[in-house]
């Protein structure tokens, strides 16, 4: 099948930086985009994680509380100790 042309709008700085990066791998921008598209079709998904890896404020607070033994969380030194606590009547 013959390749087709597609026009996309890219920030000029992003395009230049991307081209430099891909050239360092021996790839053209076109080849890199084709690799991305093939992988997306193969996986039926965006082939990398999208999202904010930094937890939100509520999650950060919950993590700190858990580490400090505040709230519902507390540490157990064994599964038996955990099960005792779970089965307690209080």
N, C-alpha and C positions, 0 to 999 in steps of 0.2 A: 504494500500500500504506500502510495506517495505521501510524503509529509505535507502538512498544510501549515500556512502561516497564521499566527494569532497575534493580535496587538494587545498589550497590557500596559497599564500606566504604572510606572515605578519612580519613586523618588530618585533624582539623579545621583545623589550621594550614595544611597543604598545600592543602586545599580553599579556604580563604579567600585564600591567596596566588595560587592558580591562577585563581580567579574575578577577582581584581583584575587580573592580567596579561591574561587573555582579554578582560575588559571594556575594557582599554586598546586592544585591537585591534578592538573593536566586536563581540565574540563572547560568547556565553554559554558556560558550562561544558559544557552539553549539546552545543552546536554544535562546540566544540573536540574533544570526545570522538568525536563522529560523524566529524569530519575525520580524526582519527587512525585510526579503524576503517576508513573508506573507503580511506585510503592503504595500510593494512596489507593489505587484501583485494586492492587493485590490484597491489601489489608482491609479494604472497604472502610477506611478511616483515615484521618489525618495521621501521618506516620511519625508523629512525635507528640509529646505531652503539651497540651495547651492549658494554660491557667497560671494562676499566681501561686508560686510555691511557698510564699510567706503566709503563715496562718493569720487569720483575722484576729482582732483584739480579743474577742470572746474565747477563742481557742487558745491563744497565748496565756490568758488568765487561767483557764482550766488546767493547762499544762503546768503552770507555776504552782497552782494549788495542789495538784496531784503530787508534784515533787516535794512539796512541803508538808504533805500529809493533811491538808486542809480539805474539808468537805467530805464527800463520800469515799474518797480514795484513801487507801492505806496499804502499806506494803505487807507482804506475807513472806515468811522464810521457807514455807513448804506448801505443797498442795493440801496436805492434811490440815494445816493451820487455816488455809483459805476455806476448805470445806466445813470446818468447825464453825467459822465465822458465818458462812452462808446459812448453815443449819441452826444457828442460834435463834432463840425465840424473841430477842429484844428488838 
